[in-house]
Amino acid sequence: MPEGHTLHRLAAQVNAVFSGSPWRVSSPQGRFAAGALRLDAEVPRHAEAWGKHLFVHLDTRIWHVHLGLYGAFSFRGDSSFAAPPSIGAPRAWTAELRPRYDDDGWLIPEPPQGAVRARVQARHGWADLRGPATCAVLEPGEHALILARLGPDPLRQAPDTSATAERERFLENLARRRMSIAAALMEQAVIAGVGNIYRAESLFLESIAPETPSNELSASRAAALWDRLSQQLRTGVREGLIRTLRTEGDRRHWVYQHQGTACLRCGELIAARELQGRRLYWCPGCQLR
């Protein structure tokens, strides 16, 4: 599942190619036909991410997308439509585009390939949304209810700040929970945007045992964990991938998916187990309670 940095990159991309001008919205698959009618010919004002959620704001409505495990946006357009091929779950790229335009000067999009839930088109390009967990049109009150259920998002705080309201909310959320810190980091009501890779890598780098009860983590260690996650997520936004290990070679992570191999710090074998349906990775030597 895409983690929070991907959604913030996606919001920036939507702003770059769609915001401020009318768009055309359709649902080739048909499952979002009613929603597409409510968005079509409107002007998207701005897009933003909160954790793993994308919100595109129009005058009176909000388009809400949660990519889930398989969702992705693929982008296509002419030379003035600057966009990556895909954001979200990996998608295959198609052949080179040969631009053609309609009588109004809009680029004519290619026929949709696969189950395209929503197609949004600007004058010089388009984006296809496939496989999202959520694709809905919200009223402002519904949007507010979703935000109320989400924890703080490290990417929504000002960069290079120390004590922030967002970090304080995170510390308060942990202090109220007895669940393990490994489970808590995957709760979007505790902290928004963290997924399996950032969980494993942040706990390892902060030498925190994953089974530590959240409310037993000291304020200083919880704050350090927030700062670590903030730094990792910002690096992910900047680089477009999750890389927490900076050494020569292709290895990107300290412990994630390296079970059974020697820890690069202490030599203990990296362990893995299932926790609430997701694979947890840690080093028994470095991450002692």
N, C-alpha and C positions, 0 to 999 in steps of 0.2 A: 504494500500500500504506500503511495507517495506520502512522504513526511512533510512537515510544515514548510520547509524551504521551497519545495516544489510549488506549493500553492501560492506563495508570495511571488515566485518567478512568473507563475501563470497570471496573477493579477497585474503585474507590471506589463506583461505582454498584451493582455486585453486592453489595458489603458493605451498602450502605444499604437495599436492598430485599429481600435474601434471607438474609443471614447471621444465624444464631442461631435460625432457625425451620425446621420441616420444609418441604420442597418436594416438588412432583410433577414428575417428569422423564419425557418421552416423546420419540419420534423420528417425527414424522408422515411424513417422507420414507422412513423405514425403514433408512437407511444406518447409523444410530447406535443401532439398537434394542437390541443386546446391552449397549452401554455405558449406555444410559438405564436399563435394568433394574438395573444395579449402583449407580446414583445415586439412583433413585427412593425416596421416603419417608425419605431420609437428612436430616441437618441440616448444611448448609454452615457451616463454622466461620469461615473468612475467605478472602477473595480477595486476590491480590497479582499485580503485574505485574513481569516482568523483561524489559527490552527490549521486543520485540514479542510476547511470550508472556503469556498469562493463565493463572494457576493458581488453581483454587478448591479449598481444602482441606476435606475431610470428616474423619471420625474416622480412617479407615485408608486412604483413597484420595484421589487428587487428580485433578480434572477439568482437562485441558490443552486450551487453545484457542489456535490461531494463526490470525488472520484472513486472512493472505495478501493478495492483491490485491483480492478481491471479498467477503470476509467482513464480516458486520455483525450486531450484536444490535439488534433493534427491541423497544421496551418499550411495554406497554399496561396500563392499570389504572384503578381508580376514583380518587376524589379523594384518598384516603389513600395512594396508590401514586405517590410522586413520582419521575418518571423522564423523561429526554429521549426524543423519538421514536425516535432511532436513534444508535448509536455504531459507527463503522466506515465502510465504504463507504456512500455516500448511498443511502437508501431512501425510497420514496414513503410519505407518511402517509395513513392511511385515514380514513373518516368518523368522526364523533363517536361515542364508545362509550356505549351505553345499558346500564348494569350490570344483570346478573341473577346470582343466587346459588343454589348448590345447597343441599341440606338440611343440610350441615355448615357453611354460611356462607362457602364459598369462591366467589369470583367465577367465573362460567362464562366461559371464554375464547371468543373468536370462532374460527370454523373457520380452520385454517392456510391462508395464501395463498402459493402458490409452493412451492419445495423447501425446507421447514423441516427442517434437520438435527436440531436439538434444540429442544424447548420446555421451559422451566423455569417452574413456576407457584408463586406464593406465594398467601396467602389473598386478597390484594386486587389481584393483577395477575400478569402473566406477561411473559416475554421469549422471543423467537424468534431462533434463530441460523441464519443462511443463509450458504451459500457459503464456509465456512472452509477454509483449507488443511489444518488439523489439528483434529480433535475426538476426543479419546481419554481413557480412564480409565487413570491410572497408579498403580502401586504406589510406595511411597517410594523404593526403589532406582532405579526408572526416572526419577523426578523428579530425583534427585541427578545422574544421568548427563547429563540435559539441562542442568542448571545448570552442570555442569563444562565444557560446551562453549561457554558464553556468556561474553562479556567483561563488564567492569564497566558498570553502568547508572548514568548520572549522577543519575537520579531516585531512586536507592536510597541516596544519601549524604545526610547531614544538610545542610539548606540553609544557605547563608552560611558554609560552611567553606572553608578554603583547602587546606592539605595534608591529603589524605585517602588511605586505603588504596586506594580506587577509582581516584583520579587516578594514584597510583603504578603501579597495574596497567596503566593505559592507556599511560603513558609506557614501561613495560617492553615492552608488546606492540608498540608502534611501533618501539622500538629493535631488536627481533628480526626486523623485516620489511624487505625491500628493495622491496616493491611501492610504487607511488605512494601518496601520502597520500589522494588521491581514491578510490583503490580500497580502501585500508585502512579508511576510515570506513564503508564499506558492508559490511565483514566483521563479522558479529555476534560473532565470537570476539575481535575487537579492542575493540569498544565496542558495547554492546547498546542498540538503540532508535533509532539514527540512520538516517534514510532520505535520499532524494534531495534533498529541499528543505533539510533542515538541513545536509547536506553542502555544497551549493552556497553557502548563505548564510553559514555559519560560516567557510569558507575565504576567501570574499570579505572579510568583515569583519575577518579576521585578516591579510589581504594575503598569503596563502600560495598559491603557484603549485600547481595541482592535480597536476602531474607530479612534484613534489618527492618523492624517495624517502623513505619513512617513517623509515628509520634515519638520514637526514641532517637531520631536523628537530631543532633544538636543544631541550634540555629545557625551556627557558623558553618557547619558542614552542609546544611541545606542551602545556605546562601551560596557557598562555593559550587554546589551542584547546579544551581540556577545559572550562575555565571558561566560555568563550563558549557551548559546546554545553549546559552545565548551565543557564546562564541562559535560553537559548532554549527548552529543553525545559520548564523550570518555568513560563515565560510561556505556553507552549502548554497546559499543564495548567490554568493559571488561566483562560485566555481561551477554550479549546476550539477553537483554530485556530492555524495557523502564520502569524504576522505578524512579520516581521523589520525592516520599513521603517516608520518612524513619520513620515509626512508627510500633508498634506491630500490627499484623493482616495482612490480605491479601490485603488491599487497597494499590495500587501502585501510584495513582495520586491524586493531589490536586483538580482539577476541571474537568478533562477530563472524560466525560460520567457520571458525578455526578450532572447533572441538577436537580433542585428541592430539593436538600438536602442542609443542612446548611453548609456554609463555615467553615472550621476548624479553620480559623483565626478570622473572624469577626462575624460569625453567619448569615450573609445574605444568602438568597437562591441563589445557583449557577444557572446561566442562560445559555440558549443555543438558537441558531438560525442558519438558513442557510446563508452561505456566499459563493457565487460563487460555489455552488454545494457541499460544504463540511460543516459539522457541526462545529460551533464555540462554545466554552465553555469559560465562564469567571465569575468572581465574581463582581457584581455591587457595592459591598461595598468596596472591596480592590482595584479595578481597576477603579478609578475615574480620569477624565481628569482634 
